[in-house]
Amino acid sequence: MKSNFRYVIREARPGDLGAIEELSGLLDTMNLPRDTVLLRRLLEKSQRSFRREIGDSDEGEYVFVLEDRRRGAVIGTSLIIARHGTVGVPHFFMEMETEARHSDVPPRDFQHRILKLGYTTDGPTEVGGLILHPDYRRAPEGLGMQISYVRFNFISRHPERFQKEVLAELLSPLDEQGKNLFWEVYGRKFTGLDYREADRLSITDKRFILSLFPQSPLYLTMFPEKIQRLLGEVAPGARGARRLLEKIGLLPLNQVDPFDGGPYFGAPMRDVTLIRKTVIRPLRPVVPEMESASPALLSFESDAGFRALCAPALLDDAFVAVAPQACRALDAPEGAMITVTPIP
């Protein structure tokens, strides 16, 4: 991972709306829809969340942007939802189970995969909204990793704002026409809605899921074989995100999204390696031994907001030392408390 301090991660601002809307068009997910009104509300809520102006921290939502300082352009996003699943807006999922069936006459044994609709009103923290502009996906700085891992750096600094479990939903594959095949054979038939309509509606009102979706178990044997193979699979564009999550301890939960059949990954916060290894240290002036520094994700918060970047750092029990250019990019003075996440 190279560090030239060209790229900085910061909290999103209302003025980023146009850039984020353009990025959201690359995925157009429920967490980050390409919808001006919904995105404006999200950015306003994010700003209040960072400033701790939301009364209940469980309602916080935090949007991060990756900025190319040379071009002055927002090139990536990610977000944290403090609690995904409340009394007002439950978190829905489909549990994947296996049922064994046996017959003596005729002699038969079957292992059936079953889906059961479930929900919780006391949900986990969710990480999502991960988008990186295609032009930057092969940059040597590992920009996708940076904008993904910054969420865990922030959670480590403010554990009181988040839940004890963390969840991530990964997108499932689409067909050549951009349709989700699981929704076409399941959700559309029970709701009369196309995928985008249902996805948009669920952002503000999820009651139709309980009202219209079947409550009885679904036997995957009844689905076309292609659908059975795709269920729980990750879209090609999300495979990198999956590798990053697995690398830090988030594992498949045997659950899929009721809309697109995409898999859920999760873990207790205590088991996420990035969170366990993150520390907070005062910033010390650069020292001569910087050639032995190791790469780390560094963040600092001030009245100007949250900022983070990747840079070589010397870390011990008493301080963290970084290059003067990194201090300036973070806008962090000597002695400032820096959140340090070593890069695995």
C-alpha positions in Angstrom: 0.0 0.0 0.0 1.5 3.3 -1.1 0.9 6.6 0.8 1.3 9.9 -0.9 -1.5 11.7 1.1 -3.4 12.5 -2.0 -6.4 10.7 -0.7 -8.3 11.6 2.5 -11.5 10.1 4.0 -13.8 12.5 5.7 -17.4 12.7 6.9 -19.8 13.5 4.1 -21.3 17.0 3.9 -24.5 18.2 2.2 -22.4 19.7 -0.6 -21.3 16.2 -1.6 -24.9 15.3 -2.7 -24.2 15.5 -6.4 -21.0 13.4 -6.3 -22.6 10.8 -4.0 -25.7 10.6 -6.2 -23.5 9.9 -9.2 -21.6 7.2 -7.3 -24.8 5.7 -6.0 -25.9 5.1 -9.6 -23.2 2.4 -9.8 -25.1 0.2 -7.3 -28.4 1.9 -6.4 -28.9 0.0 -3.2 -31.3 0.5 -0.3 -28.5 1.9 1.9 -27.4 4.4 -0.8 -30.2 4.8 -3.4 -29.9 7.0 -6.4 -32.6 9.3 -5.2 -32.0 13.0 -4.6 -34.6 13.4 -1.9 -33.5 10.3 0.1 -29.8 11.0 -0.3 -30.3 14.6 0.9 -32.1 13.3 4.0 -29.4 10.7 4.6 -26.6 13.4 4.4 -28.4 15.7 6.8 -28.9 12.8 9.2 -25.3 11.8 8.9 -24.1 15.3 9.7 -26.3 15.4 12.8 -25.0 11.9 13.8 -21.3 13.0 13.5 -22.1 16.1 15.6 -24.0 14.0 18.2 -27.2 16.0 17.6 -29.4 12.9 17.5 -30.9 12.1 20.8 -30.8 8.3 20.6 -27.4 7.1 19.3 -29.1 3.9 18.0 -30.6 6.1 15.3 -27.3 7.4 14.0 -26.2 7.0 10.4 -22.7 7.9 9.3 -21.6 8.5 5.7 -17.9 8.7 4.8 -16.5 9.9 1.5 -13.1 9.3 0.0 -11.7 12.4 -1.6 -9.0 12.8 -4.3 -7.4 16.0 -3.0 -5.5 16.6 -6.3 -8.7 16.7 -8.2 -11.0 17.9 -5.4 -13.3 15.0 -6.3 -15.3 12.5 -4.2 -14.5 9.1 -5.5 -15.8 6.6 -3.0 -18.3 6.2 -0.1 -19.2 3.9 2.8 -21.6 4.2 5.7 -22.5 2.8 9.1 -26.1 2.4 10.4 -25.9 2.3 14.2 -28.8 -0.1 14.5 -30.3 -1.9 11.6 -33.6 -3.2 12.9 -35.9 -1.3 15.3 -39.5 -1.4 16.4 -40.4 1.1 13.7 -38.3 -0.4 11.0 -37.4 -4.1 11.6 -34.5 -5.9 10.0 -35.8 -8.7 7.8 -33.9 -11.8 6.7 -34.4 -15.3 5.4 -32.8 -18.1 7.5 -31.3 -20.9 5.4 -31.8 -24.3 7.0 -31.5 -27.9 6.0 -34.2 -30.6 6.5 -33.5 -34.3 6.1 -36.2 -36.6 4.7 -36.1 -40.4 4.6 -38.3 -43.1 3.2 -37.9 -46.9 3.6 -40.3 -47.7 0.7 -39.2 -46.6 -1.8 -35.7 -46.2 -0.3 -35.0 -42.5 -0.5 -32.9 -39.9 1.4 -33.1 -36.2 0.7 -31.5 -33.1 2.1 -33.8 -30.1 1.4 -32.7 -26.5 1.8 -35.4 -24.3 3.3 -35.8 -20.6 3.7 -37.7 -19.1 6.6 -38.7 -15.4 6.8 -37.5 -13.8 10.1 -37.1 -10.3 11.5 -35.7 -8.5 14.5 -36.6 -5.2 16.2 -33.3 -5.2 18.1 -30.9 -5.4 15.3 -27.1 -5.1 14.9 -25.0 -2.3 13.5 -24.8 -2.5 9.7 -21.9 -1.5 7.5 -22.8 -0.8 3.9 -22.9 1.8 1.1 -19.4 0.8 -0.1 -18.7 2.2 -3.5 -15.5 3.1 -5.3 -15.3 4.8 -8.7 -14.2 2.2 -11.3 -11.3 4.4 -12.4 -9.7 4.0 -8.9 -10.3 0.4 -8.2 -6.8 -0.7 -9.2 -4.9 2.1 -7.5 -1.8 1.0 -5.6 -3.0 2.8 -2.5 -5.7 0.2 -1.8 -8.5 2.7 -1.9 -11.3 0.2 -1.6 -9.7 -1.2 1.6 -9.4 2.3 3.0 -13.0 3.4 2.5 -14.2 0.0 3.8 -12.0 -0.2 6.9 -12.6 3.4 8.0 -15.9 2.3 9.4 -14.3 0.0 11.9 -11.8 2.7 12.8 -14.7 5.0 13.7 -16.6 2.2 15.6 -13.5 1.6 17.6 -13.3 5.3 18.7 -17.0 5.4 19.6 -18.1 1.9 20.7 -20.9 3.4 22.8 -22.7 4.5 19.7 -23.0 1.0 18.2 -24.3 -2.5 18.9 -22.4 -5.6 20.0 -22.9 -7.3 16.6 -22.0 -6.0 13.1 -23.8 -7.0 9.9 -23.0 -6.6 6.2 -25.2 -7.4 3.3 -23.5 -8.3 0.0 -25.2 -7.9 -3.4 -26.3 -10.9 -5.3 -25.7 -11.4 -9.1 -28.0 -9.9 -11.7 -28.9 -11.3 -15.1 -28.0 -9.8 -18.5 -31.0 -7.4 -18.3 -30.0 -6.2 -14.8 -32.8 -8.1 -13.1 -32.6 -10.1 -9.9 -33.7 -13.6 -10.6 -34.6 -14.5 -7.0 -37.0 -11.5 -6.8 -38.5 -12.4 -10.2 -39.5 -15.9 -9.1 -40.4 -15.0 -5.5 -40.9 -11.4 -4.4 -42.6 -10.1 -7.5 -45.2 -12.9 -7.4 -46.2 -12.1 -3.8 -46.1 -8.3 -3.9 -46.9 -7.3 -7.5 -43.9 -4.9 -7.4 -40.7 -4.9 -9.4 -37.4 -5.1 -7.5 -36.6 -1.3 -7.5 -40.2 -0.4 -6.4 -40.0 -2.8 -3.5 -36.5 -1.7 -2.6 -37.5 2.0 -2.5 -40.7 1.3 -0.5 -38.7 -0.7 2.1 -36.6 2.3 2.9 -39.5 4.1 4.5 -42.1 1.4 5.2 -41.5 -2.3 5.6 -45.0 -3.4 6.7 -45.7 -4.9 3.3 -43.1 -7.6 3.9 -45.0 -9.1 6.8 -48.4 -8.4 5.1 -47.6 -10.0 1.7 -44.6 -12.4 2.0 -45.3 -16.0 2.8 -44.8 -16.9 6.5 -44.4 -20.7 5.8 -41.0 -22.3 5.0 -39.9 -22.2 1.3 -38.4 -25.4 -0.1 -35.7 -24.4 -2.6 -36.4 -27.7 -4.4 -39.4 -25.9 -5.9 -37.2 -23.2 -7.4 -35.4 -23.5 -10.8 -31.9 -24.9 -10.4 -30.3 -21.7 -11.6 -32.0 -19.8 -8.7 -30.9 -22.5 -6.2 -27.3 -22.0 -7.3 -27.4 -18.2 -7.2 -29.0 -18.0 -3.7 -26.5 -16.7 -1.2 -23.9 -16.0 -3.9 -22.1 -12.7 -4.2 -22.2 -10.5 -7.3 -18.9 -10.2 -9.2 -18.5 -6.6 -8.3 -18.9 -7.4 -4.6 -16.3 -10.2 -4.4 -13.6 -7.7 -3.3 -15.8 -6.4 -0.5 -16.4 -10.0 0.6 -12.7 -10.7 0.8 -12.1 -7.6 2.9 -14.8 -8.6 5.3 -13.7 -12.2 5.6 -10.1 -11.0 6.2 -11.2 -9.1 9.3 -13.5 -11.8 10.8 -17.0 -11.3 9.3 -18.4 -14.6 8.2 -21.5 -15.9 6.4 -24.5 -16.0 8.7 -26.6 -18.6 6.8 -29.1 -15.8 6.1 -30.0 -14.0 2.9 -31.9 -10.8 2.0 -35.6 -11.5 1.3 -35.5 -9.3 -1.8 -32.4 -10.3 -3.8 -31.1 -13.4 -2.0 -27.8 -11.8 -1.3 -25.9 -13.2 1.7 -25.5 -11.6 5.1 -22.1 -11.6 6.8 -21.6 -10.7 10.4 -19.7 -11.1 13.7 -19.6 -10.0 17.3 -17.7 -6.7 17.4 -15.2 -8.2 19.8 -14.3 -10.8 17.0 -13.5 -8.2 14.3 -9.8 -8.1 14.1 -9.6 -4.4 13.0 -11.6 -3.4 16.1 -9.5 -5.5 18.5 -6.2 -4.0 17.1 -7.3 -0.3 16.9 -5.9 2.0 19.6 -6.0 5.7 20.4 -2.7 7.4 21.0 -1.4 11.0 21.2 0.3 12.3 18.1 4.1 12.9 18.5 6.4 14.7 16.2 8.0 12.6 13.6 11.2 10.7 14.7 14.2 9.6 12.6 13.3 5.9 12.6 10.2 6.4 10.3 11.8 4.0 7.8 10.6 1.2 10.1 7.0 2.5 10.2 4.1 0.2 9.3 1.0 1.2 7.3 -2.0 2.2 9.4 -5.4 3.9 9.0 -5.3 7.1 11.1 -8.2 9.3 12.0 -8.7 12.6 13.9 -11.8 14.5 15.0 -12.1 18.2 15.6 -14.6 20.9 15.3 -14.0 20.7 11.6 -15.2 17.1 11.5 -13.8 13.6 11.0 -10.8 13.0 8.8 -8.8 9.8 8.1 -6.0 8.6 5.8 -3.6 5.8 5.4 0.1 6.5 6.2 3.2 4.8 7.6 3.1 5.1 11.4 5.3 4.3 14.4 3.2 3.0 17.2 4.0 2.1 20.8 2.2 2.1 24.1 2.7 5.9 24.6 2.3 7.6 21.2 1.9 7.4 17.4 4.4 9.2 15.1 3.7 10.0 11.5 5.2 12.1 8.8 4.5 15.9 8.9 2.6 15.7 5.5 0.2 13.2 7.1 -0.3 15.5 10.1 -1.2 18.4 7.8 -3.6 16.2 5.7 -5.3 15.2 8.9 -5.2 18.8 10.2 -4.0 17.3 13.5 -1.7 19.2 15.9 0.9 17.7 18.1 -0.6 15.9 21.1 -3.9 15.3 19.3 -5.6 12.0 20.0 -5.3 9.8 16.9 -7.3 6.6 16.3 -4.8 4.1 14.8 -5.9 0.9 12.9 -2.9 -1.2 11.8 -3.5 -2.4 8.2 -3.5 -6.2 8.1 
